[in-house]
Amino acid sequence: MKDWRELFEDDALVDGWELYLDGKVENLEVYEEDDGKYAEISAVVYDEDPEDDSDDDETEEAEEFEVYSEIEGDDIIEITCECHESLEGGFCKHMAAMYYEFEDEHGTVWEENKDKEAE
């Protein structure tokens, strides 16, 4: 797979890394084709509501974002998230966090597929 990081702005990568390090990615699911290549990746990413600017001393409640990616061959053909940035057509921090979690559990995306092709 081509390097997914090339799709993202630096801010989304940094913020996604923070979400990943904070353990905000859960329920990662990976589906493979019969040839062993990845076909779909999905996860739930928890994040505080970015629209909540209240000055309350109460702990902010994390919002749940479902993230989904479809892969065909070595190309990412779709990445979706329920957040406002994604709905406006951007690549968000929640998507980046899901890919960081994927790499943590399954190895670097590009290297792993390269190894499979060499077999």
The first five atom37 places (N, CA, C, CB, O) and aatype in JSON, in Angstrom:
{
  "aatype": [12, 11, 3, 17, 1, 6, 10, 13, 6, 3, 3, 0, 10, 19, 3, 7, 17, 6, 10, 18, 10, 3, 7, 11, 19, 6, 2, 10, 6, 19, 18, 6, 6, 3, 3, 7, 11, 18, 0, 6, 9, 15, 0, 19, 19, 18, 3, 6, 3, 14, 6, 3, 3, 15, 3, 3, 3, 6, 16, 6, 6, 0, 6, 6, 13, 6, 19, 18, 15, 6, 9, 6, 7, 3, 3, 9, 9, 6, 9, 16, 4, 6, 4, 8, 6, 15, 10, 6, 7, 7, 13, 4, 11, 8, 12, 0, 0, 12, 18, 18, 6, 13, 6, 3, 6, 8, 7, 16, 19, 17, 6, 6, 2, 11, 3, 11, 6, 0, 6],
  "atom_mask": [
    [1, 1, 1, 1, 1],
    [1, 1, 1, 1, 1],
    [1, 1, 1, 1, 1],
    [1, 1, 1, 1, 1],
    [1, 1, 1, 1, 1],
    [1, 1, 1, 1, 1],
    [1, 1, 1, 1, 1],
    [1, 1, 1, 1, 1],
    [1, 1, 1, 1, 1],
    [1, 1, 1, 1, 1],
    [1, 1, 1, 1, 1],
    [1, 1, 1, 1, 1],
    [1, 1, 1, 1, 1],
    [1, 1, 1, 1, 1],
    [1, 1, 1, 1, 1],
    [1, 1, 1, 0, 1],
    [1, 1, 1, 1, 1],
    [1, 1, 1, 1, 1],
    [1, 1, 1, 1, 1],
    [1, 1, 1, 1, 1],
    [1, 1, 1, 1, 1],
    [1, 1, 1, 1, 1],
    [1, 1, 1, 0, 1],
    [1, 1, 1, 1, 1],
    [1, 1, 1, 1, 1],
    [1, 1, 1, 1, 1],
    [1, 1, 1, 1, 1],
    [1, 1, 1, 1, 1],
    [1, 1, 1, 1, 1],
    [1, 1, 1, 1, 1],
    [1, 1, 1, 1, 1],
    [1, 1, 1, 1, 1],
    [1, 1, 1, 1, 1],
    [1, 1, 1, 1, 1],
    [1, 1, 1, 1, 1],
    [1, 1, 1, 0, 1],
    [1, 1, 1, 1, 1],
    [1, 1, 1, 1, 1],
    [1, 1, 1, 1, 1],
    [1, 1, 1, 1, 1],
    [1, 1, 1, 1, 1],
    [1, 1, 1, 1, 1],
    [1, 1, 1, 1, 1],
    [1, 1, 1, 1, 1],
    [1, 1, 1, 1, 1],
    [1, 1, 1, 1, 1],
    [1, 1, 1, 1, 1],
    [1, 1, 1, 1, 1],
    [1, 1, 1, 1, 1],
    [1, 1, 1, 1, 1],
    [1, 1, 1, 1, 1],
    [1, 1, 1, 1, 1],
    [1, 1, 1, 1, 1],
    [1, 1, 1, 1, 1],
    [1, 1, 1, 1, 1],
    [1, 1, 1, 1, 1],
    [1, 1, 1, 1, 1],
    [1, 1, 1, 1, 1],
    [1, 1, 1, 1, 1],
    [1, 1, 1, 1, 1],
    [1, 1, 1, 1, 1],
    [1, 1, 1, 1, 1],
    [1, 1, 1, 1, 1],
    [1, 1, 1, 1, 1],
    [1, 1, 1, 1, 1],
    [1, 1, 1, 1, 1],
    [1, 1, 1, 1, 1],
    [1, 1, 1, 1, 1],
    [1, 1, 1, 1, 1],
    [1, 1, 1, 1, 1],
    [1, 1, 1, 1, 1],
    [1, 1, 1, 1, 1],
    [1, 1, 1, 0, 1],
    [1, 1, 1, 1, 1],
    [1, 1, 1, 1, 1],
    [1, 1, 1, 1, 1],
    [1, 1, 1, 1, 1],
    [1, 1, 1, 1, 1],
    [1, 1, 1, 1, 1],
    [1, 1, 1, 1, 1],
    [1, 1, 1, 1, 1],
    [1, 1, 1, 1, 1],
    [1, 1, 1, 1, 1],
    [1, 1, 1, 1, 1],
    [1, 1, 1, 1, 1],
    [1, 1, 1, 1, 1],
    [1, 1, 1, 1, 1],
    [1, 1, 1, 1, 1],
    [1, 1, 1, 0, 1],
    [1, 1, 1, 0, 1],
    [1, 1, 1, 1, 1],
    [1, 1, 1, 1, 1],
    [1, 1, 1, 1, 1],
    [1, 1, 1, 1, 1],
    [1, 1, 1, 1, 1],
    [1, 1, 1, 1, 1],
    [1, 1, 1, 1, 1],
    [1, 1, 1, 1, 1],
    [1, 1, 1, 1, 1],
    [1, 1, 1, 1, 1],
    [1, 1, 1, 1, 1],
    [1, 1, 1, 1, 1],
    [1, 1, 1, 1, 1],
    [1, 1, 1, 1, 1],
    [1, 1, 1, 1, 1],
    [1, 1, 1, 1, 1],
    [1, 1, 1, 0, 1],
    [1, 1, 1, 1, 1],
    [1, 1, 1, 1, 1],
    [1, 1, 1, 1, 1],
    [1, 1, 1, 1, 1],
    [1, 1, 1, 1, 1],
    [1, 1, 1, 1, 1],
    [1, 1, 1, 1, 1],
    [1, 1, 1, 1, 1],
    [1, 1, 1, 1, 1],
    [1, 1, 1, 1, 1],
    [1, 1, 1, 1, 1],
    [1, 1, 1, 1, 1]
  ],
  "atom_positions": [
    [[0.84, -1.17, 0.0], [0.0, 0.0, 0.0], [0.89, 1.24, 0.0], [-0.96, -0.01, 1.22], [1.94, 1.28, 0.65]],
    [[0.46, 2.23, -0.73], [1.19, 3.49, -0.72], [1.11, 4.1, 0.67], [0.62, 4.46, -1.79], [0.2, 3.8, 1.44]],
    [[2.07, 4.95, 0.99], [2.13, 5.54, 2.32], [0.92, 6.43, 2.56], [3.43, 6.35, 2.49], [0.75, 7.45, 1.88]],
    [[0.09, 6.06, 3.49], [-1.14, 6.8, 3.79], [-0.85, 8.2, 4.31], [-1.98, 6.03, 4.8], [-1.7, 9.08, 4.17]],
    [[0.3, 8.41, 4.9], [0.63, 9.72, 5.47], [0.65, 10.83, 4.42], [1.98, 9.67, 6.16], [0.41, 12.0, 4.75]],
    [[0.92, 10.48, 3.18], [0.97, 11.47, 2.11], [-0.38, 12.16, 1.88], [1.43, 10.82, 0.83], [-0.43, 13.24, 1.3]],
    [[-1.46, 11.55, 2.33], [-2.8, 12.12, 2.15], [-3.13, 13.21, 3.17], [-3.83, 11.04, 2.24], [-4.05, 14.0, 2.96]],
    [[-2.38, 13.26, 4.27], [-2.75, 14.07, 5.42], [-1.89, 15.33, 5.56], [-2.65, 13.26, 6.68], [-0.71, 15.34, 5.22]],
    [[-2.52, 16.39, 6.08], [-1.79, 17.58, 6.49], [-1.03, 17.25, 7.77], [-2.76, 18.8, 6.7], [-1.41, 16.34, 8.5]],
    [[0.04, 17.99, 8.04], [0.85, 17.74, 9.22], [0.05, 17.82, 10.52], [1.99, 18.73, 9.28], [0.26, 17.0, 11.42]],
    [[-0.87, 18.79, 10.63], [-1.67, 18.94, 11.85], [-2.49, 17.68, 12.14], [-2.6, 20.16, 11.73], [-2.59, 17.24, 13.28]],
    [[-3.09, 17.11, 11.09], [-3.9, 15.9, 11.27], [-3.03, 14.73, 11.71], [-4.64, 15.55, 9.96], [-3.45, 13.91, 12.53]],
    [[-1.81, 14.64, 11.17], [-0.9, 13.57, 11.57], [-0.48, 13.71, 13.02], [0.33, 13.54, 10.66], [-0.46, 12.73, 13.76]],
    [[-0.14, 14.92, 13.44], [0.28, 15.16, 14.83], [-0.88, 14.89, 15.79], [0.79, 16.61, 15.0], [-0.7, 14.21, 16.8]],
    [[-2.06, 15.42, 15.47], [-3.22, 15.22, 16.35], [-3.66, 13.76, 16.37], [-4.39, 16.11, 15.89], [-4.08, 13.25, 17.41]],
    [[-3.56, 13.08, 15.23], [-3.89, 11.66, 15.18], [-2.92, 10.82, 16.0], [0.0, 0.0, 0.0], [-3.32, 9.86, 16.65]],
    [[-1.64, 11.2, 15.97], [-0.62, 10.52, 16.76], [-0.95, 10.65, 18.24], [0.78, 11.09, 16.47], [-0.82, 9.68, 18.99]],
    [[-1.37, 11.85, 18.66], [-1.73, 12.08, 20.07], [-2.92, 11.2, 20.48], [-2.07, 13.58, 20.3], [-2.92, 10.6, 21.55]],
    [[-3.93, 11.12, 19.61], [-5.08, 10.27, 19.92], [-4.64, 8.81, 20.04], [-6.17, 10.41, 18.82], [-5.07, 8.09, 20.95]],
    [[-3.79, 8.37, 19.13], [-3.29, 7.0, 19.16], [-2.51, 6.74, 20.46], [-2.39, 6.73, 17.93], [-2.74, 5.73, 21.13]],
    [[-1.59, 7.65, 20.8], [-0.79, 7.47, 22.02], [-1.65, 7.47, 23.28], [0.26, 8.55, 22.12], [-1.33, 6.8, 24.26]],
    [[-2.75, 8.24, 23.26], [-3.65, 8.31, 24.4], [-4.6, 7.12, 24.49], [-4.45, 9.59, 24.33], [-5.44, 7.06, 25.39]],
    [[-4.48, 6.17, 23.57], [-5.33, 4.97, 23.59], [-6.76, 5.23, 23.2], [0.0, 0.0, 0.0], [-7.67, 4.56, 23.69]],
    [[-6.98, 6.19, 22.31], [-8.34, 6.58, 21.92], [-8.9, 5.77, 20.76], [-8.36, 8.04, 21.56], [-10.05, 5.98, 20.36]],
    [[-8.11, 4.84, 20.22], [-8.57, 4.01, 19.11], [-8.98, 2.65, 19.65], [-7.46, 3.86, 18.01], [-8.19, 1.97, 20.3]],
    [[-10.21, 2.27, 19.37], [-10.73, 0.98, 19.86], [-11.44, 0.24, 18.74], [-11.69, 1.19, 21.05], [-11.78, 0.82, 17.7]],
    [[-11.65, -1.02, 18.96], [-12.41, -1.88, 18.05], [-11.85, -1.89, 16.64], [-13.85, -1.44, 18.01], [-12.61, -1.87, 15.67]],
    [[-10.53, -1.92, 16.51], [-9.91, -1.99, 15.19], [-10.26, -3.33, 14.55], [-8.36, -1.8, 15.28], [-10.06, -4.38, 15.15]],
    [[-10.78, -3.27, 13.34], [-11.11, -4.48, 12.59], [-10.44, -4.39, 11.23], [-12.66, -4.67, 12.45], [-10.49, -3.35, 10.58]],
    [[-9.82, -5.48, 10.81], [-9.11, -5.53, 9.54], [-9.64, -6.72, 8.75], [-7.56, -5.63, 9.75], [-9.71, -7.84, 9.26]],
    [[-10.01, -6.47, 7.51], [-10.5, -7.53, 6.64], [-9.53, -7.69, 5.48], [-11.94, -7.22, 6.12], [-9.09, -6.71, 4.88]],
    [[-9.21, -8.93, 5.16], [-8.27, -9.22, 4.08], [-8.99, -9.94, 2.95], [-7.09, -10.07, 4.59], [-9.97, -10.66, 3.16]],
    [[-8.48, -9.73, 1.74], [-8.94, -10.47, 0.56], [-8.34, -11.87, 0.6], [-8.56, -9.73, -0.77], [-7.48, -12.15, 1.44]],
    [[-8.78, -12.73, -0.29], [-8.25, -14.1, -0.35], [-6.76, -14.12, -0.66], [-8.99, -14.9, -1.39], [-6.06, -15.05, -0.26]],
    [[-6.27, -13.09, -1.38], [-4.85, -13.06, -1.72], [-3.98, -12.49, -0.59], [-4.64, -12.23, -2.98], [-2.77, -12.33, -0.76]],
    [[-4.6, -12.2, 0.55], [-3.84, -11.72, 1.71], [-3.67, -10.23, 1.79], [0.0, 0.0, 0.0], [-3.13, -9.72, 2.77]],
    [[-4.12, -9.5, 0.77], [-4.02, -8.04, 0.82], [-5.18, -7.49, 1.63], [-4.01, -7.44, -0.61], [-6.26, -8.06, 1.68]],
    [[-4.92, -6.36, 2.25], [-5.96, -5.73, 3.06], [-7.04, -5.15, 2.18], [-5.37, -4.64, 3.96], [-6.76, -4.58, 1.13]],
    [[-8.3, -5.29, 2.61], [-9.42, -4.78, 1.85], [-10.17, -3.68, 2.61], [-10.37, -5.91, 1.51], [-10.61, -2.71, 2.01]],
    [[-10.3, -3.84, 3.92], [-11.03, -2.86, 4.72], [-10.4, -2.74, 6.1], [-12.52, -3.25, 4.84], [-9.91, -3.72, 6.66]],
    [[-10.42, -1.53, 6.63], [-9.98, -1.27, 8.0], [-11.03, -0.37, 8.62], [-8.54, -0.61, 8.04], [-11.48, 0.59, 7.99]],
    [[-11.43, -0.68, 9.84], [-12.38, 0.19, 10.53], [-12.03, 0.24, 12.01], [-13.83, -0.3, 10.33], [-11.4, -0.67, 12.55]],
    [[-12.45, 1.32, 12.66], [-12.19, 1.49, 14.09], [-13.12, 2.56, 14.64], [-10.71, 1.86, 14.34], [-13.78, 3.29, 13.9]],
    [[-13.15, 2.63, 15.95], [-13.85, 3.71, 16.65], [-12.78, 4.54, 17.33], [-14.92, 3.16, 17.68], [-11.92, 4.0, 18.03]],
    [[-12.83, 5.85, 17.13], [-11.86, 6.76, 17.73], [-12.62, 7.71, 18.65], [-11.04, 7.54, 16.63], [-13.6, 8.33, 18.24]],
    [[-12.15, 7.82, 19.89], [-12.78, 8.7, 20.87], [-12.02, 10.0, 20.95], [-12.85, 8.02, 22.25], [-10.79, 10.02, 20.99]],
    [[-12.77, 11.11, 20.99], [-12.16, 12.43, 21.01], [-13.13, 13.38, 21.71], [-11.82, 12.93, 19.56], [-14.35, 13.23, 21.62]],
    [[-12.58, 14.37, 22.42], [-13.42, 15.38, 23.02], [-14.09, 16.17, 21.91], [-12.61, 16.31, 23.96], [-13.53, 16.31, 20.83]],
    [[-15.27, 16.68, 22.17], [-16.03, 17.44, 21.19], [-15.3, 18.74, 20.88], [-17.47, 17.71, 21.69], [-15.21, 19.61, 21.75]],
    [[-14.78, 18.9, 19.64], [-14.04, 20.12, 19.32], [-14.93, 21.36, 19.28], [-13.35, 19.96, 17.99], [-14.41, 22.48, 19.32]],
    [[-16.24, 21.19, 19.2], [-17.16, 22.32, 19.17], [-17.5, 22.82, 20.57], [-18.43, 21.93, 18.43], [-18.1, 23.89, 20.71]],
    [[-17.13, 22.07, 21.61], [-17.48, 22.42, 22.98], [-16.46, 23.38, 23.56], [-17.59, 21.15, 23.85], [-15.37, 22.97, 23.96]],
    [[-16.81, 24.66, 23.59], [-15.92, 25.68, 24.12], [-16.34, 26.13, 25.51], [-15.87, 26.88, 23.19], [-15.98, 27.22, 25.95]],
    [[-17.09, 25.3, 26.21], [-17.58, 25.7, 27.52], [-16.43, 25.8, 28.52], [-18.63, 24.7, 28.03], [-15.42, 25.1, 28.41]],
    [[-16.6, 26.68, 29.48], [-15.58, 26.88, 30.52], [-15.91, 26.1, 31.79], [-15.44, 28.37, 30.84], [-15.38, 26.39, 32.86]],
    [[-16.77, 25.12, 31.66], [-17.15, 24.32, 32.83], [-15.95, 23.55, 33.34], [-18.3, 23.35, 32.49], [-15.06, 23.17, 32.58]],
    [[-15.92, 23.34, 34.65], [-14.85, 22.55, 35.25], [-15.11, 21.05, 35.12], [-14.69, 22.91, 36.71], [-14.29, 20.23, 35.53]],
    [[-16.26, 20.71, 34.55], [-16.6, 19.3, 34.39], [-15.7, 18.66, 33.33], [-18.09, 19.14, 34.0], [-15.26, 19.32, 32.39]],
    [[-15.45, 17.4, 33.5], [-14.65, 16.66, 32.54], [-15.42, 16.57, 31.23], [-14.29, 15.24, 33.07], [-16.61, 16.25, 31.21]],
    [[-14.71, 16.85, 30.12], [-15.36, 16.76, 28.82], [-15.65, 15.3, 28.49], [-14.49, 17.4, 27.72], [-14.85, 14.41, 28.76]],
    [[-16.82, 15.08, 27.92], [-17.2, 13.73, 27.53], [-16.67, 13.45, 26.13], [-18.74, 13.54, 27.59], [-16.85, 14.27, 25.22]],
    [[-16.03, 12.32, 25.95], [-15.46, 11.97, 24.64], [-16.57, 11.61, 23.67], [-14.46, 10.81, 24.77], [-17.53, 10.93, 24.02]],
    [[-16.41, 12.08, 22.45], [-17.34, 11.76, 21.38], [-16.77, 10.59, 20.6], [-17.6, 12.99, 20.46], [-15.55, 10.45, 20.48]],
    [[-17.63, 9.75, 20.07], [-17.24, 8.55, 19.35], [-17.33, 8.8, 17.85], [-18.13, 7.34, 19.77], [-18.37, 9.23, 17.35]],
    [[-16.24, 8.53, 17.13], [-16.22, 8.68, 15.68], [-15.9, 7.35, 15.04], [-15.19, 9.76, 15.24], [-14.9, 6.72, 15.38]],
    [[-16.76, 6.91, 14.12], [-16.5, 5.67, 13.38], [-15.69, 6.02, 12.14], [-17.83, 4.93, 13.0], [-16.05, 6.91, 11.38]],
    [[-14.58, 5.29, 11.95], [-13.68, 5.53, 10.83], [-13.62, 4.26, 9.99], [-12.25, 5.94, 11.31], [-13.58, 3.15, 10.53]],
    [[-13.62, 4.42, 8.67], [-13.63, 3.29, 7.75], [-12.71, 3.59, 6.58], [-15.07, 2.98, 7.25], [-12.67, 4.72, 6.09]],
    [[-11.97, 2.59, 6.13], [-11.12, 2.75, 4.96], [-11.26, 1.51, 4.07], [-9.64, 2.97, 5.37], [-11.28, 0.37, 4.55]],
    [[-11.35, 1.76, 2.77], [-11.4, 0.67, 1.8], [-10.13, 0.73, 0.96], [-12.69, 0.76, 0.89], [-9.71, 1.8, 0.51]],
    [[-9.54, -0.45, 0.76], [-8.27, -0.55, 0.05], [-8.44, -1.51, -1.12], [-7.12, -1.02, 1.0], [-9.04, -2.58, -0.98]],
    [[-7.9, -1.11, -2.27], [-7.93, -1.99, -3.43], [-6.51, -2.1, -3.98], [-8.92, -1.45, -4.53], [-5.95, -1.12, -4.46]],
    [[-5.95, -3.28, -3.9], [-4.56, -3.45, -4.31], [-3.66, -2.67, -3.38], [0.0, 0.0, 0.0], [-3.65, -2.89, -2.17]],
    [[-2.9, -1.74, -3.95], [-2.02, -0.9, -3.15], [-2.59, 0.5, -2.96], [-0.67, -0.81, -3.8], [-1.89, 1.39, -2.46]],
    [[-3.84, 0.71, -3.34], [-4.43, 2.04, -3.28], [-5.53, 2.14, -2.23], [-4.98, 2.43, -4.63], [-6.37, 1.25, -2.1]],
    [[-5.49, 3.23, -1.49], [-6.59, 3.56, -0.59], [-7.64, 4.24, -1.45], [-6.13, 4.47, 0.64], [-7.39, 5.32, -1.99]],
    [[-8.79, 3.63, -1.58], [-9.8, 4.22, -2.46], [-10.88, 4.98, -1.7], [-10.43, 3.15, -3.3], [-11.65, 5.74, -2.29]],
    [[-10.94, 4.76, -0.39], [-11.93, 5.49, 0.4], [-11.5, 5.53, 1.85], [-13.33, 4.85, 0.27], [-11.03, 4.53, 2.4]],
    [[-11.65, 6.69, 2.47], [-11.5, 6.83, 3.91], [-12.63, 7.75, 4.36], [-10.07, 7.41, 4.32], [-12.8, 8.84, 3.83]],
    [[-13.4, 7.29, 5.36], [-14.49, 8.11, 5.85], [-14.45, 8.2, 7.38], [-15.84, 7.55, 5.39], [-13.94, 7.31, 8.06]],
    [[-14.99, 9.28, 7.89], [-15.14, 9.51, 9.32], [-16.4, 10.33, 9.49], [-13.89, 10.22, 9.95], [-16.85, 10.99, 8.55]],
    [[-16.97, 10.3, 10.66], [-18.21, 11.02, 10.92], [-17.98, 12.46, 11.39], [-19.02, 10.28, 11.94], [-18.95, 13.18, 11.64]],
    [[-16.72, 12.9, 11.53], [-16.46, 14.24, 12.06], [-16.7, 15.31, 10.99], [-15.02, 14.33, 12.58], [-16.8, 15.01, 9.8]],
    [[-16.8, 16.55, 11.45], [-17.1, 17.64, 10.52], [-16.0, 17.86, 9.49], [-17.33, 18.92, 11.3], [-16.3, 18.18, 8.34]],
    [[-14.74, 17.68, 9.86], [-13.64, 17.88, 8.9], [-13.74, 16.88, 7.76], [-12.28, 17.75, 9.61], [-13.56, 17.25, 6.6]],
    [[-14.02, 15.63, 8.08], [-14.15, 14.61, 7.05], [-15.37, 14.87, 6.18], [-14.24, 13.22, 7.68], [-15.32, 14.7, 4.96]],
    [[-16.47, 15.27, 6.79], [-17.68, 15.54, 6.02], [-17.49, 16.7, 5.06], [-18.84, 15.83, 6.96], [-18.22, 16.82, 4.07]],
    [[-16.51, 17.57, 5.35], [-16.19, 18.68, 4.44], [-15.13, 18.27, 3.42], [-15.71, 19.89, 5.24], [-14.66, 19.11, 2.65]],
    [[-14.75, 16.99, 3.4], [-13.83, 16.48, 2.39], [-12.38, 16.36, 2.82], [0.0, 0.0, 0.0], [-11.53, 16.03, 1.99]],
    [[-12.07, 16.62, 4.08], [-10.68, 16.56, 4.54], [-10.32, 15.2, 5.11], [0.0, 0.0, 0.0], [-11.17, 14.36, 5.36]],
    [[-9.02, 15.03, 5.31], [-8.49, 13.84, 5.97], [-8.21, 14.24, 7.41], [-7.2, 13.28, 5.24], [-7.34, 15.08, 7.65]],
    [[-8.92, 13.66, 8.36], [-8.92, 14.12, 9.74], [-7.97, 13.32, 10.65], [-10.32, 14.05, 10.3], [-7.42, 12.29, 10.26]],
    [[-7.81, 13.84, 11.86], [-6.96, 13.21, 12.87], [-7.48, 11.84, 13.27], [-6.85, 14.11, 14.09], [-6.69, 10.97, 13.65]],
    [[-8.78, 11.62, 13.21], [-9.37, 10.33, 13.58], [-8.92, 9.24, 12.6], [-10.92, 10.42, 13.63], [-8.63, 8.11, 12.99]],
    [[-8.88, 9.62, 11.3], [-8.4, 8.68, 10.28], [-6.94, 8.34, 10.53], [-8.59, 9.28, 8.87], [-6.55, 7.17, 10.48]],
    [[-6.13, 9.36, 10.78], [-4.7, 9.14, 11.04], [-4.51, 8.25, 12.27], [-3.97, 10.49, 11.24], [-3.67, 7.35, 12.25]],
    [[-5.28, 8.49, 13.32], [-5.17, 7.69, 14.54], [-5.47, 6.22, 14.24], [-6.15, 8.22, 15.63], [-4.79, 5.33, 14.75]],
    [[-6.48, 5.96, 13.4], [-6.81, 4.58, 13.04], [-5.65, 3.92, 12.32], [-8.08, 4.54, 12.17], [-5.32, 2.76, 12.59]],
    [[-5.01, 4.64, 11.39], [-3.88, 4.06, 10.66], [-2.67, 3.84, 11.56], [-3.49, 4.95, 9.5], [-1.96, 2.85, 11.39]],
    [[-2.43, 4.72, 12.51], [-1.34, 4.48, 13.47], [-1.61, 3.21, 14.28], [-1.17, 5.7, 14.43], [-0.7, 2.41, 14.51]],
    [[-2.85, 3.03, 14.71], [-3.21, 1.82, 15.47], [-3.05, 0.59, 14.6], [-4.67, 1.92, 16.0], [-2.55, -0.45, 15.06]],
    [[-3.46, 0.69, 13.35], [-3.3, -0.43, 12.42], [-1.82, -0.81, 12.3], [-3.87, -0.06, 11.02], [-1.48, -1.99, 12.38]],
    [[-0.96, 0.18, 12.11], [0.47, -0.11, 11.98], [1.04, -0.72, 13.25], [1.23, 1.16, 11.62], [1.92, -1.57, 13.2]],
    [[0.54, -0.28, 14.39], [1.01, -0.83, 15.66], [0.66, -2.32, 15.76], [0.41, -0.06, 16.84], [1.47, -3.12, 16.23]],
    [[-0.53, -2.68, 15.33], [-0.98, -4.06, 15.47], [-0.56, -4.97, 14.31], [-2.47, -4.08, 15.59], [-0.42, -6.18, 14.49]],
    [[-0.37, -4.39, 13.12], [-0.15, -5.21, 11.93], [1.13, -4.89, 11.18], [-1.31, -5.07, 11.0], [1.35, -5.43, 10.09]],
    [[1.97, -4.02, 11.71], [3.19, -3.64, 11.02], [2.96, -2.49, 10.07], [0.0, 0.0, 0.0], [1.82, -2.11, 9.8]],
    [[4.04, -1.94, 9.57], [3.93, -0.82, 8.64], [3.21, -1.28, 7.39], [5.32, -0.25, 8.28], [3.56, -2.31, 6.81]],
    [[2.22, -0.53, 6.97], [1.35, -0.92, 5.86], [2.14, -1.22, 4.6], [0.35, 0.17, 5.58], [1.98, -2.29, 4.02]],
    [[2.99, -0.3, 4.18], [3.71, -0.47, 2.93], [4.65, -1.66, 2.99], [4.47, 0.78, 2.58], [4.68, -2.47, 2.06]],
    [[5.42, -1.79, 4.06], [6.39, -2.87, 4.19], [5.71, -4.22, 4.23], [7.23, -2.68, 5.43], [6.2, -5.19, 3.64]],
    [[4.58, -4.3, 4.92], [3.91, -5.6, 5.03], [3.4, -6.07, 3.68], [2.75, -5.52, 6.04], [3.56, -7.24, 3.33]],
    [[2.78, -5.18, 2.9], [2.29, -5.57, 1.59], [3.44, -5.86, 0.64], [1.39, -4.48, 1.0], [3.32, -6.74, -0.22]],
    [[4.54, -5.15, 0.77], [5.72, -5.41, -0.07], [6.24, -6.82, 0.22], [6.84, -4.34, 0.2], [6.61, -7.55, -0.7]],
    [[6.27, -7.21, 1.5], [6.72, -8.55, 1.87], [5.8, -9.61, 1.27], [6.78, -8.7, 3.39], [6.27, -10.64, 0.8]],
    [[4.48, -9.35, 1.29], [3.53, -10.33, 0.76], [3.7, -10.49, -0.75], [2.08, -9.9, 1.07], [3.59, -11.6, -1.27]],
    [[3.97, -9.38, -1.46], [4.15, -9.45, -2.9], [5.41, -10.22, -3.27], [4.2, -8.04, -3.5], [5.46, -10.85, -4.32]],
    [[6.41, -10.19, -2.41], [7.68, -10.87, -2.69], [7.57, -12.38, -2.54], [8.77, -10.34, -1.76], [8.41, -13.11, -3.07]],
    [[6.56, -12.85, -1.84], [6.41, -14.29, -1.59], [5.99, -15.05, -2.83], [5.41, -14.53, -0.5], [5.83, -16.27, -2.78]]
  ]
}
